[in-house]
Amino acid sequence: MQRQNFSRIDPKRKHTTDHRKKQFAEPAYKETQYPHRLNFYAAPPTADITLEQFEQWAIDRLRVLAELEACSFRNKTLAETAAHMKPLLDKYLRLDSNSSSSTKLHDERQKDHYSHFILRLAFASTEDLRRRFTRVETMLFRLRLNDETARERNAFIQSLSLDWEPVTANERTKYATELSATSGNQKPGGGEEESWFKVDWERVPDLVEGRRVFLKAGKAYVPSKEQASMVVAEFAQRLERALEVGPSQTQMHPR
C-alpha cells in the first residue's frame, strides 16, 4: 500500500498561512525612510527605542489628539481647529515640510510614526476605543494634508497604492478647456502643479452632483483640490481595517 505524504502541499488545494504565526514572528529590523511629511502608517516600526522615548512620545501625541477631540466637541470649523492646533502641533508633534531648512525631518517623522503605533496599541482593545482613535487620527491627518503645498501633496498621493488612474499629458491637452473650467484655473489643463486622476464616477457622487469634476466615458476627472476628501477617506478606511486585525502586528522594543 502506498503511503501518502502529508508534508507536501497539494497544488490543487488552496494553501493558507496561519496569520497568528505571521503576527508573532520575530520582526526584522529595517531602517525606515520618510520621504514625505504625511504618513498612512501602513508598516509598523521595528527599530529599538528607549523607554523614555516610548513614554514621552505617547504622552505628546495623546495631548494633541485630546485637544483635537475637544475642538470637535466645541464644533469648531476646520479653519478654527487648524489655528487652535498649530501651536500645540509645533510644540508636541512638529512636522516640517521637505521644502523647509530643518535638519530634524527624520527625527520628527520618526516620532510621529512611532507615537501613532504606540497609541494604536492602547486604543485597539475595544470597538469604541478603535472608533475614537480612528476619528481623531483622521482629523489630524486632514489638518496636515490641508497644510501641505500642492507639489508635496501631489507627490505624496502619487506614492500611495491607490487605484486611481493618472490623467495623461495627452488627455490634459485634449480636454484642456473642460479641465480648466472644472478646476477654476485659468491656465489650460489646470496649471503645471495641478494633478488629475480618473476614477469611476460612482465613487465620487457628491463631486458629480456638485459639478466639481469633468465626466467622460464613465470616468470622473478629479482635480487635486478635490482629491483631499478622497485621500482622507482612504486613510480612515485603511486605519479601520488595520485596527480590526489587532495590535499584535505592532512590535516595538523599548530599551
Secondary structure, DSSP 8 states (H G I E B T S, - for coil): -----TTS--TTS-----HHHHHTS----------SS-----S---SEE-HHHHHHHHHHHHHHHHHHHHHHHTT--HHHHHHHHHHHHHHHS----TTS--S-HHHHHHHHHHHHHHHHHHH-SSHHHHHHHHHHHHHHHHHHHHHS-HHHHHHHHHHS----EE--HHHHHHTHHHHHHHHT-SSGGG-TT--EEEEEGGG-HHHHHTT-SEEETTEEEEEHHHHHHHHHHHHHHHHHHHHHH-GGG---EE-
